[in-house]
Amino acid sequence: MTHLLSRRSEYRELVLFSILALCWGSSFVAIEVGLEYVPPLLFAAFRYLVAGAIVFAYAVIATDRIRPRTRGEWLAVSIAGVFVIGLYHGLLYLGELYVSGAVAATVVSTAPILTVVFASLLLPNQRINGLSVIGFVLGLVGVILVVRPSPASLHGDMTYGAILVLGAAITFALGSVLVRPIESALPIETLQAWAMLIGAGVLFAWAGVRGESMAGVELTTTALLSYAYLTIISGVFAFLLYFELLEQSGPTQVNLVGYAEPAVAIVVSWLVLGSVVDSITIVGLLTILVGFLVIKRNAIRSALVSTRSGKPDRGLPETYVEASTEPHLEATTETHAKARTDGGVVPESDSSELPNER
C-alpha cells in the first residue's frame, strides 16, 4: 500500500510539473500574440500589477508575514523587483517585437549559465571551474546558432531582438546573484508578491519614458485572451502550482522545469501560430541544453537521487542558485527565498562547481 501511494504521488508530481512547464513555456508565445495589440512595456506592467495584487492577497491568507521589515529584506525585494521582474520583462517584451516566442525562450534559457559567470565575478570566495567554463561556452555557441549573425544581418531585426532578449537573461542572472548574499526570512509568497508589484512600477515608469500610452492599446478579443492567460494562468495559477511543488519536491527538482520551457515554447508556437523553427535552431537549443547539463550536473544528480528515495529535496549545498524563465521567487533553503521569473530559473549553489575558498 505504501508503495502504491508513493507511485501515485510521483505520478501526481509529474503531472503538476508538466502543467507548470506548459504554463511557463507557453507564456513566450502568449507574449508574442499580445504584442500585436498592446505596447510592450504597458503589457508587462499591467500583467504584473494584477498578478502581484492577487499573489499578495494569497500571501495575506497563507503566510504570517506580508511585508519586509529589515533593510536587508527591503533590499532583497527591491533587487528582485527591479532586475528579475522589471528589467527582465521589459527587455524580453521589447525583444519579442523582433523575434518569435520560441527563439526568445531559447535565448533566455542561457540565464542559469550566465548566473554562474556572474557569481564567479561578483561573489567573494567563489570561482568558476573548467567544466563550468565549457558549459558557458556551449551556451554562447547555442545562442549564436539560434541567431546566426552575419555581416548582412548584423543590423537586422532578428539580431536586434536577440540582443534585447539576451539582455533580459543577463539582467535576470545579475539580479539573482545580487540578491543571494542578502539575509531575508520573508516567505516566498510575500517576496514574490512584492517583487511583482515593484517590477510593475518599474515597467510603468519605463513605459512613460518610452512614450507608451493607452492610446496604443487595441482591445481585441485576442489581446484580452493573451493578457488573461499571461496574468491568470502563466502568472497566478502557475505560481500557486510552483509553491505547492516547491513544498512537495524541493527547489532543485522544481527548478528543472526551466529546462523544458524552450521545447514547450517551440511546440506551442507551432500549434498556435504555425511557426516552425529550422533544424539549426533546434541544434542551438540542444547545445544550450548540453551546457545546462554540464553546469547543473550535481543539481540534476541530487534531484534524481531524491526522486528515487521519495524524499523532497530541500536545496543543495551548492554555490549558485538555479535560474528558470516566468518571474517566480525561488527558495534555496526553507527560510531563504530567491527570485524567479518565467523564462528564468534561479541557480542554486553547488560546492563542486563554484567551490567556496576558505
N, C-alpha and C positions, 0 to 999 in steps of 0.2 A: 504493500500500500504506500509506504514511504517513497519507494522508487517511482511508483505511478504518479504521485503528487509532484515529485521532483521533475519528472518528464513534462507534466502539464505546465509547471511553472516555466520551464525552459522554452516550451513552445509559445507560451504567452509572451515572454520577454522578446522572443524572436519576432512575433507579430507586431508588438509595440515598437520594436527597433525599426522594423521595415516601414511602419507608418510614419515614424519620425523622419526617416531618410526621405520618404516621399514628400512629406510636408516641406522640409527644408530644401531639398534638391529642386522641387518644382517651383520654389519661390523665385528662382532666377528667371524662369520662363514667364511667370506672372508679372514680374517687373518689366520684362521686355514688352509684354502685351499692353500694360497700363501706360507705359511711356508714350504710346501713340496719342494719348488724350490728356495727360497731366504733366506739367513741368516737373522735372526730376527731383529737385530738392524739396518742393512742396509735397510731392507724392510721398517721399520718405518721411518728411516731418509729420504729416497728418497720420501716417501709418503708426509711427511710434508714440505720438501723443495719445492716441486712443488705446493702443496696445499697452502702453505704460500705465495708463489710468486703470485699466482692467487688472493688470498684474499687481498693481499697488493695492487695489481692493482685495485681491486674493491674499496678499501678504498681511493685510489687516486681520483677516479671518484666520489664516493658517500659522502665523508666527507671533512671537511676543515682542518683536522689535520692528517698528515701522519707519524709523528714521535713523540716520547716522548720529552718533553722539560725540565721538572724539574727532580731533583734527585729522588723524590718520584715516578714519572711516569716510569723512567728507572728501579727503583727497582721493581715496580709492574710487568712490562713486563718480567723482568729477573726471578722473582719468578715463574710467570706463565709458562714461557718457560722451566725452569729447572724442576719444580715439576709436573705441570699439563700436560705438553707435553712430555718432555724428560724422566724423571724417570718413570712416569706413563706408558707410552707406551713401554719403554724399558723392564720393568718388566712384563707388560702384554704380549708382544710378546714372551719373553722368557718363560713365564708360559704356553703359548699356544703350546709350543713344547711338553708339557706333558699332558695337559688336553684339552678337547674339547671346542669349542667356546661357547656352551651352558652353560657348567659348569663355564667357565671364566666369562661370563655375569652375572651369578647368584652370584658368589663371589664378583665381582666388585660392584654389586648393594648394598653392605653394605656401600659404600662411604658416603651417607648422614648421616648414623648413626655414623660413625667414625668422621665425621666433627663436630657433636655436642659435642662429647667427647673431641676432640682437642680444640674446642672453650672454653669449660669449664676449661681446663687446662692451656691454653696459653693466653687467652684474659682477661684483667683486669675487675673486677666487673661483671663477669659472672659466673654462676654456673649451674649445671645440676640438674633438679628436679627428683622426684621419677618416674614419668611416662616416662621420657626420659631414665632413667636407665633401666626400664623394656624394652623399645624399643631396647636399646643397647644389652641387654642380649638375646632378641629374635633374633636379627641379628646374634649374635655369635652362638646361637643354630642352626639357619638355615644353617650357613656355615658348622658346624660340621655334620649336616645331609647330606649335599651335598658331603663333602669329606669323611666322615665316617672313620676317622683314627683308626687304631688298631695297636697293637704291631707288627703284621706281616707285615703291610703295611706302617709302620712309615717311612721307608727309601725308599719307592717305588716312582715311577714316579708321581702317582696321588697326593700324599701328597706334594711332592716337587713342582710340578706345581701349586697346590693350594696355597702354601705358597708364591710363587712368585707373583701370581695374587693378593693375599691379600695384599702383599707389595705394589703392584700398587695402590690398593684402599687407602692404608694408605698414600702414597706419594701425591695422588690426594687430599685427605682430608686435609692433613697438609698444602699443598700449598694453598688451598682455604682459610684456616684460616690465614696463614701468610700474604696473600695479602689484607685481609679485612680491617685492620686499615689504610692502605696507601691511602692518598688522591690522586686521579687521575681523571682528566677530559677528558682523552682520549676517543674518540668514540670507541664503542665496536668493530667495524670492524678493526680499527687500532690496538687496543690491541690484538685482535685475531691473526692478521697477524704477528705482531712482536713476539708473544708467539710461534707461529708455526715455524718461522724461527730460533729463538733462540733454541727451542726444537730440531729442526733438527740438529743444530750444536752440541748440547749435544750428540745426538744419533750417529752422525758420529764419534765423539771423542771416545765414549764408544765402538763403533764397532771396531775402530782401536786398542784399548786396549785389546779387546777380541780376536783379530786376525782375524776378518771377512774381506773378500775381495771379489772383483767382480768375482774371480775365482770360488767362491762357488755358483754363480747365474746360474740357468738353465733357459734360455729364452724360455720357452714353451708358447704355446697359453694360457694355464690355468693360468700360472704365470702372464702374461701380462693382462689378463682379471681381475684377482684378484687385481692387482695393479691399473689398470684403475678404477675399481669400487670403491676401497677404496679412491683413490685420487680425482676423479671427482664427483662420486655420494655421497658416505658417507662423503667426505671431502667438496669440494667446493659447490656443489649443496645443500647439507644438511645445510651448514652454511648460505647460502643465504636464504634458506627457513626459517631457525631459526631466522635470522634477521627480516624477514617480519612478522613472527608470533609474535616475541617479540614486534614489533611496534603495531600490531593489538590487541593482547591479554594480554600483560604484562608478566613479568618474572615468576610469580607464576604458572599460568596456563601452560605456555610453558614447564617449567621445570618438570612438571608431566610426560613428555614423558619418562624420565629416568626410571619410574616405569614399563613401558611397554617393555623396551628393553630386559630383560631376557626372557620373554614369546615369543617375536619375534625371538630371537636367537634360542630358542628351536624348534619352528615351522620350521624356515628356515633350521636349521641343519637336521631336519627330511626330509624335501622336497629335499634338495640338496645332502646331504650325506647319507641319510637313517639312520641317527643316532637317536636312541630312548633313552630318559632318563628314568630311572626307577621311580617307584612311590615314593620312599624315597627322590629322588632329587626334585620331584615336591612338596612334603611336605616341604622340606627345603626352596624352593623358596617362598612358601606361608607363611612360618614362617618369613622369611625376610620381606615379604610384610606387614605382620601384624606389625612388628617392625617399618616399614616406617609409617604406618597409625597412630601408637601411637605417634611417634615423630613429624610427619608432619600434625597432625590433624588440627591445626589452619590454616596452609597454604592451605590445601585442602578445608577447610570450606570457606576461603576467595575466592578461585578460583570458588567454586560453586556459591557463592553469586554474584560475578562479572559477571559470565555467565548468571545468571538469570536477572541481571539488564541491561545486554547488554553493560556494560562499561568495557573497558580493565583495568585490574588491573596493577598498576604501581609499585608494590612492597609492601611488608608488613612491618609493624613496628616490625619485629622480630629480634632476636639477633643471628640467624645463617642463613647462606646462603645455598640454596639447592644444592645438588650435583648430575648430570647425567653423563652417560658414553660414547661420541665422543668429542675430545677436542673442546670445544666451550667456549667462554668467556661470562659470564653472567652479565647482568646489573641488580643490585638490586635497583637502582633508575634510573632516566632518565639521570643522569650525572655521575654515578659512575659504571664503568664496573667491572665485576668479571670474573674469568677464568672458562672455561668449557672444556669438552672433551668427546668423545664418550665413553659410558660406565660410565660416571660420571656426576651427577648433582651437581651444587654448591649450598649449602644451603643458604637460606635467613633467616635473624634473626626473631625470634619470642619471643616477650617480655614475653609471658606467659610460654614459655618453658625454655628459658635461660634469666631470668629477669636481667635487669641492676640494680645493687645495688648502690643507691645514697650515 
